[in-house]
Each structure stands twice: as structure tokens, then as C-alpha cells.
């Protein structure tokens, strides 16, 4: 199956206790959240952290749609509850628009060995 990769960045509030709590939440992500991710066509999702900067790698199948994922998430009360909880720890990047959280990153290099 062919896949496509998207990478995103987002910051956490720069507070050690909040960062620790955010990491703890991701040790046991709610099953409904995992289901909403996999049902949307996301095949793999990883989040990395350096200082207070998050980096997310998302591998999706070719039927994946950001619009459809956003629509489904907006209509899912559990996803909205999770997002509201996570926003207590997150902060938008300085260049983010008012309604943006995770910002899609531009791929500028790819080594093909």
C-alpha cells in the first residue's frame, strides 16, 4: 500500500511540570482517540519532543483527507474533549493563525540512498 508522509510542528507551554503531564497523557492515549486516528486513514503517527517543541510525523494512505479528518473530529465530542485537554499544555507557534495548532512543515530535503 502506498503512503504519504506529513510532518507538523507545535510548541508546548515552556513549563517542566506541564511538559511532564503532556508526556504522561501520551503514555495512555484514549482508545477513542486512537480509533479516530486510524479510522481516518492515518497508518502511523509519532510525536517527538525537544525542549518545548513538538514534531509529529504522520504516515497516511492515499485516501486520507485533511478536510474529512477535520470534519469528523469537529463532530466527535471525545476528540473535542481530548483537544481541549491537550490545549492546556500546547501553545501555537508564533506564525500560526488564530485557529491553527499543528503547523504543516515543508519538506526541504530527502536522501534517496
Secondary structure in CASP SS format (residue, H / E / C, confidence):
PFRMAT SS
TARGET T0000
AUTHOR 0000-0000-0000
METHOD secondary structure of the structure
MODEL  1
X C 1.00
X C 1.00
X E 1.00
X E 1.00
X E 1.00
X E 1.00
X E 1.00
X E 1.00
X E 1.00
X E 1.00
X E 1.00
X E 1.00
X C 1.00
X C 1.00
X C 1.00
X H 1.00
X H 1.00
X H 1.00
X H 1.00
X H 1.00
X H 1.00
X H 1.00
X H 1.00
X H 1.00
X H 1.00
X C 1.00
X C 1.00
X C 1.00
X C 1.00
X C 1.00
X H 1.00
X H 1.00
X H 1.00
X H 1.00
X H 1.00
X H 1.00
X H 1.00
X H 1.00
X H 1.00
X C 1.00
X C 1.00
X E 1.00
X E 1.00
X E 1.00
X E 1.00
X E 1.00
X E 1.00
X E 1.00
X E 1.00
X E 1.00
X C 1.00
X C 1.00
X E 1.00
X E 1.00
X E 1.00
X E 1.00
X E 1.00
X E 1.00
X E 1.00
X E 1.00
X E 1.00
X C 1.00
X C 1.00
X C 1.00
X C 1.00
X H 1.00
X H 1.00
X H 1.00
X H 1.00
X H 1.00
X H 1.00
X H 1.00
X H 1.00
X H 1.00
X C 1.00
X C 1.00
X H 1.00
X H 1.00
X H 1.00
X H 1.00
X H 1.00
X H 1.00
X H 1.00
X H 1.00
X H 1.00
X H 1.00
X H 1.00
X C 1.00
X C 1.00
X E 1.00
X E 1.00
X C 1.00
X C 1.00
X C 1.00
X C 1.00
X C 1.00
X C 1.00
X C 1.00
X C 1.00
X C 1.00
X C 1.00
X C 1.00
X E 1.00
X E 1.00
X C 1.00
X C 1.00
X C 1.00
X C 1.00
X C 1.00
X C 1.00
X C 1.00
X C 1.00
X C 1.00
END
